[in-house]
Amino acid sequence: MSNTLIYAMSTTGSLKLEYFNELFRHVYLPVSRDSDKQIYVNARLKAIRILDSLGFCEFDFDNRKVYMCKPALVLLPNFGLPNALLVGARTPRLVNKIKKAVHDWRKKAVLENRAHTGENAAIPSAIYIHATDKNLLKDISERASISCDLTSAAAWKLVEMSTGLDDILEALMFEERIAPDWNKRTFDKKRLMFSKFSAEDEDLRLTEYRHPVNNQLHHWLWKNDTVAVFSRDLGRYAILAKIGSNILMYDEQRFELATPVTVPLPCLLARAAALCSGLPPHQAFSGSEKMDGIPPGHPLQVYSGVPPTIAGMIASKLNQKLLNTSFAADKKGVLHA
């Protein structure tokens, strides 16, 4: 079931966002017990972020298109034998070619197919190739006719190429504009979510406007009485950086990086974090006490296998300081520092 969606998407190099929505509906609804429309919408939005972060495809909401990434083997940042992950578009034929190539090296390479369950049942399974030598990975990729970058882990490259928040803000052009008379919400830095009741007198604020006809969301970063069109994801971190609010938690023992669900990592940094393990982030909740900028009992998404250096670089790009802690989740998924 988990590969049905990606197989259908991979029949073309790109597809309309509306077609993706229809495909997801056919895959998600049969395995979901929930009929609530909002639950379905939330599940679809979550799947979009996961598919993008794991390198299957890229979503262009401005043009309402989904572009499939080319299939490739990418290295994971581990300290043992080479471990590669299959990313990009995939078909049953491609998977069989990879399996055959791995089988030919069965004494020196192993294929692991890890399916997802529960709320991630619609996400394609993670296909790993564990090998004794990088040259084996190169040979397997050549037999399967896909690319393979063996110079360094993809996560390292992604975080290094990401532009820092300071540089992005410095390049912004603020100008005087008249705010549209549309429904709007402003990012609430204390509750970490957009709200209709947030203060409008802040010298730096991020406002979300909803187009009354097509329902498209537009985000403006206000600086006093001037404004610049800005990214929703980066805008939230700009607001938090302005007040020195830290919301990234890290466990050096478990190599786990947690961020509030309502303040997800920007695209490239989310992909860097996800391609440390090749797995979707799992959900948890913060403890009963407020921790820096994180409200008590707030939903979190936790990335696995993130080395300390990559976690530190991600935080630095966003002008964040890691909240170093030791996670101990109870049976309800609550993290206790």
C-alpha positions as CSV (number, residue, x, y, z in Angstrom):
1,M,0.0,0.0,0.0
2,S,2.8,2.4,0.9
3,N,4.2,2.3,-2.7
4,T,1.0,2.8,-4.6
5,L,1.1,6.6,-4.4
6,I,4.7,6.9,-5.6
7,Y,4.3,4.3,-8.4
8,A,1.3,6.3,-9.8
9,M,3.2,9.6,-9.5
10,S,6.3,8.2,-11.2
11,T,4.4,7.5,-14.5
12,T,5.3,11.1,-15.5
13,G,8.0,13.6,-14.8
14,S,5.5,16.2,-13.5
15,L,1.8,16.3,-12.6
16,K,-0.7,18.9,-11.6
17,L,-1.3,19.4,-7.9
18,E,-5.0,18.6,-8.4
19,Y,-4.0,15.2,-9.8
20,F,-1.7,14.5,-6.9
21,N,-4.6,15.4,-4.5
22,E,-6.8,12.9,-6.3
23,L,-4.2,10.2,-6.2
24,F,-3.6,10.8,-2.5
25,R,-7.3,10.6,-1.8
26,H,-7.5,7.2,-3.5
27,V,-4.6,5.9,-1.4
28,Y,-5.3,7.5,1.9
29,L,-9.0,7.1,2.4
30,P,-9.2,3.3,2.0
31,V,-6.7,2.8,4.9
32,S,-8.0,5.6,7.1
33,R,-10.8,5.1,9.6
34,D,-11.4,8.9,9.8
35,S,-14.0,10.5,7.5
36,D,-13.5,14.0,8.9
37,K,-12.5,16.3,6.0
38,Q,-10.0,18.4,8.1
39,I,-8.2,15.2,9.2
40,Y,-7.8,14.2,5.6
41,V,-6.5,17.7,4.7
42,N,-4.0,17.6,7.5
43,A,-2.8,14.2,6.5
44,R,-2.4,15.3,2.9
45,L,-0.4,18.4,3.9
46,K,1.8,16.3,6.2
47,A,2.4,13.8,3.4
48,I,3.4,16.6,1.0
49,R,6.1,17.8,3.4
50,I,7.4,14.2,4.0
51,L,7.5,13.4,0.3
52,D,9.4,16.6,-0.4
53,S,11.8,16.2,2.5
54,L,12.6,12.6,1.6
55,G,13.6,13.6,-2.0
56,F,10.7,11.9,-3.9
57,C,9.4,15.1,-5.5
58,E,9.2,18.8,-5.2
59,F,6.0,20.8,-4.9
60,D,5.5,24.1,-6.7
61,F,2.4,25.7,-5.2
62,D,2.7,28.9,-7.1
63,N,2.3,27.0,-10.4
64,R,0.3,24.2,-8.7
65,K,2.7,21.5,-10.1
66,V,4.5,18.5,-8.6
67,Y,7.9,17.7,-10.1
68,M,9.3,14.2,-9.6
69,C,13.0,13.9,-8.7
70,K,15.2,11.6,-10.7
71,P,15.8,8.3,-9.1
72,A,19.2,8.1,-7.4
73,L,21.1,6.5,-4.6
74,V,22.3,8.9,-1.9
75,L,24.7,8.3,1.0
76,L,23.4,8.6,4.6
77,P,25.7,10.2,7.2
78,N,26.8,7.2,9.1
79,F,30.2,6.2,10.6
80,G,30.3,2.6,9.6
81,L,30.0,0.8,6.3
82,P,28.4,2.7,3.3
83,N,24.6,3.0,3.6
84,A,22.6,4.4,0.6
85,L,19.0,5.4,0.3
86,L,16.9,5.3,-2.9
87,V,15.3,8.7,-3.6
88,G,13.3,10.1,-6.4
89,A,10.7,8.5,-8.7
90,R,10.4,4.8,-8.6
91,T,8.5,2.1,-10.5
92,P,8.2,-1.7,-9.8
93,R,10.5,-2.3,-12.7
94,L,13.2,-0.1,-11.3
95,V,12.9,-1.7,-7.8
96,N,13.3,-5.1,-9.4
97,K,16.4,-4.0,-11.3
98,I,17.9,-2.8,-8.0
99,K,17.0,-6.0,-6.2
100,K,18.6,-8.1,-9.0
101,A,21.8,-6.0,-8.9
102,V,22.0,-6.3,-5.1
103,H,21.4,-10.0,-5.3
104,D,24.4,-10.4,-7.7
105,W,26.5,-8.9,-4.8
106,R,24.6,-10.8,-2.1
107,K,27.7,-11.6,-0.1
108,K,28.7,-8.0,0.0
109,A,25.5,-6.0,-0.3
110,V,22.1,-6.2,1.3
111,L,18.8,-4.5,0.4
112,E,16.5,-3.4,3.2
113,N,12.9,-2.5,2.4
114,R,11.3,-0.7,5.4
115,A,7.5,-0.1,5.0
116,H,5.8,2.6,7.1
117,T,2.6,2.0,9.0
118,G,-0.1,4.0,10.8
119,E,-0.3,7.6,9.9
120,N,2.6,7.2,7.4
121,A,1.0,4.3,5.6
122,A,0.7,6.4,2.3
123,I,4.4,7.2,2.4
124,P,6.6,5.1,0.1
125,S,8.8,2.5,1.9
126,A,12.4,3.3,2.6
127,I,14.8,1.3,0.4
128,Y,18.3,1.0,1.8
129,I,21.4,-0.7,0.3
130,H,24.0,-1.6,2.9
131,A,27.3,-2.4,1.2
132,T,30.9,-3.2,2.2
133,D,32.3,-0.8,-0.3
134,K,31.2,2.4,-2.1
135,N,32.3,0.9,-5.4
136,L,29.5,-1.7,-5.0
137,L,27.0,1.1,-4.7
138,K,28.3,2.6,-7.9
139,D,28.1,-0.7,-9.7
140,I,24.5,-1.3,-8.4
141,S,23.4,2.2,-9.5
142,E,24.9,1.7,-13.0
143,R,23.1,-1.6,-13.4
144,A,19.9,0.0,-12.4
145,S,20.6,3.0,-14.7
146,I,20.3,5.6,-11.9
147,S,22.7,8.2,-10.6
148,C,24.7,7.7,-7.4
149,D,26.7,10.5,-5.6
150,L,29.4,8.9,-3.4
151,T,31.4,12.1,-2.6
152,S,29.6,12.8,0.7
153,A,26.2,12.3,2.4
154,A,23.4,14.2,0.8
155,A,22.4,15.7,4.2
156,W,25.8,17.5,4.4
157,K,25.5,19.0,1.0
158,L,21.9,20.2,1.5
159,V,22.6,21.9,4.7
160,E,25.8,23.5,3.3
161,M,24.0,24.9,0.2
162,S,21.1,26.3,2.3
163,T,21.3,30.1,2.5
164,G,21.3,31.4,6.1
165,L,18.4,33.4,7.4
166,D,20.5,36.6,7.9
167,D,21.6,36.6,4.2
168,I,18.0,36.1,3.0
169,L,16.7,38.9,5.2
170,E,19.5,41.2,4.1
171,A,18.5,40.7,0.5
172,L,14.8,41.6,1.1
173,M,13.4,44.7,-0.4
174,F,10.8,46.3,1.9
175,E,8.4,48.8,0.5
176,E,5.2,50.6,1.4
177,R,2.1,48.7,0.3
178,I,-1.6,48.8,1.1
179,A,-2.7,45.5,2.8
180,P,-5.3,43.6,0.9
181,D,-8.8,43.5,2.4
182,W,-8.7,39.7,2.7
183,N,-9.1,37.3,5.6
184,K,-5.8,37.4,7.5
185,R,-3.9,35.8,10.4
186,T,-0.6,36.8,12.0
187,F,2.0,34.5,13.4
188,D,1.8,34.4,17.2
189,K,5.3,34.0,18.5
190,K,4.2,32.7,21.9
191,R,1.7,30.0,20.7
192,L,3.8,29.3,17.6
193,M,0.8,29.4,15.3
194,F,-1.1,31.8,13.1
195,S,-3.9,33.6,14.8
196,K,-6.6,36.1,14.0
197,F,-6.0,37.7,17.4
198,S,-2.3,38.3,17.3
199,A,-0.9,41.8,17.9
200,E,-0.7,44.1,14.9
201,D,1.7,46.6,16.5
202,E,4.9,44.6,16.4
203,D,7.8,46.1,14.5
204,L,8.3,42.8,12.7
205,R,5.4,40.5,12.0
206,L,4.4,37.8,9.5
207,T,0.9,38.0,8.2
208,E,-1.0,35.4,6.2
209,Y,-3.6,36.6,3.7
210,R,-6.1,34.3,2.0
211,H,-7.2,35.2,-1.5
212,P,-11.0,35.3,-1.5
213,V,-11.4,33.6,-4.9
214,N,-8.8,30.9,-5.2
215,N,-8.0,30.5,-1.5
216,Q,-4.3,30.8,-2.2
217,L,-2.3,31.9,0.8
218,H,0.1,34.9,0.6
219,H,2.6,35.8,3.3
220,W,3.9,39.3,3.9
221,L,6.7,40.1,6.3
222,W,5.9,43.5,7.8
223,K,8.7,45.7,9.2
224,N,7.0,48.6,10.8
225,D,4.9,50.1,7.9
226,T,6.9,48.5,5.1
227,V,6.4,45.0,3.8
228,A,8.1,42.3,1.7
229,V,6.6,39.1,0.3
230,F,8.3,36.3,2.1
231,S,8.3,32.5,2.7
232,R,5.9,31.2,5.3
233,D,8.5,28.7,6.7
234,L,11.4,31.2,6.8
235,G,9.1,34.0,8.1
236,R,8.3,32.1,11.3
237,Y,12.0,31.7,12.0
238,A,12.6,35.3,11.3
239,I,10.1,36.3,13.9
240,L,11.5,33.9,16.5
241,A,15.1,35.0,15.8
242,K,14.1,38.7,16.3
243,I,13.1,38.0,19.9
244,G,15.7,35.3,20.6
245,S,13.2,32.5,21.0
246,N,14.7,29.0,20.5
247,I,12.5,26.1,19.5
248,L,14.8,23.4,18.2
249,M,15.4,20.5,20.7
250,Y,18.3,18.1,20.3
251,D,19.3,14.9,22.0
252,E,23.1,14.2,21.5
253,Q,22.7,10.7,22.9
254,R,19.9,9.6,20.6
255,F,20.8,11.8,17.6
256,E,17.3,13.2,17.5
257,L,16.3,16.7,16.4
258,A,12.8,18.0,17.3
259,T,11.0,21.0,16.0
260,P,7.4,22.2,16.7
261,V,4.9,20.8,14.1
262,T,3.6,24.4,13.7
263,V,7.1,25.7,12.9
264,P,8.5,23.1,10.4
265,L,12.0,23.4,9.0
266,P,12.3,25.2,5.6
267,C,12.4,22.9,2.6
268,L,16.1,22.2,2.1
269,L,16.9,22.0,5.8
270,A,13.9,19.6,6.3
271,R,15.4,17.5,3.5
272,A,18.8,17.5,5.1
273,A,17.3,16.4,8.4
274,A,15.1,13.7,6.8
275,L,18.0,12.3,4.7
276,C,20.0,11.6,7.8
277,S,17.9,8.5,8.3
278,G,15.6,8.2,5.3
279,L,12.6,8.1,7.6
280,P,9.7,10.4,8.1
281,P,9.9,12.4,11.4
282,H,7.8,10.8,14.2
283,Q,5.4,12.8,16.3
284,A,5.8,13.6,20.0
285,F,4.8,16.3,22.5
286,S,6.8,18.7,24.6
287,G,6.6,18.3,28.4
288,S,4.3,20.0,30.9
289,E,6.8,22.8,31.4
290,K,7.5,25.6,28.9
291,M,11.1,25.2,27.5
292,D,12.5,28.5,26.1
293,G,10.1,29.3,23.2
294,I,8.2,25.9,23.2
295,P,4.8,26.0,24.9
296,P,4.0,23.1,27.3
297,G,2.3,20.1,25.6
298,H,3.1,21.3,22.1
299,P,3.2,18.8,19.2
300,L,6.6,18.1,17.9
301,Q,8.1,16.3,14.9
302,V,11.3,14.4,15.7
303,Y,14.0,13.5,13.1
304,S,16.1,10.5,13.7
305,G,19.8,9.9,13.1
306,V,20.8,13.5,12.9
307,P,24.5,13.9,13.8
308,P,25.4,16.7,16.2
309,T,27.3,18.7,13.5
310,I,24.4,18.7,11.1
311,A,21.9,19.6,13.9
312,G,24.2,22.5,14.8
313,M,24.4,23.7,11.2
314,I,20.7,23.6,10.8
315,A,20.2,25.6,13.9
316,S,22.9,28.1,12.8
317,K,21.2,28.7,9.4
318,L,18.0,29.7,11.2
319,N,19.6,31.8,13.9
320,Q,18.6,29.3,16.5
321,K,20.4,27.8,19.5
322,L,19.8,24.1,20.1
323,L,18.0,23.3,23.2
324,N,20.2,20.4,24.3
325,T,18.2,17.8,26.2
326,S,17.7,14.1,26.8
327,F,14.5,12.8,25.4
328,A,12.6,10.2,27.3
329,A,9.2,9.6,25.7
330,D,6.5,8.1,27.8
331,K,3.8,5.8,26.4
332,K,1.7,8.8,25.2
333,G,4.7,10.2,23.2
334,V,5.4,13.0,25.6
335,L,9.0,14.1,25.7
336,H,10.5,14.8,29.1
337,A,13.8,16.6,29.4
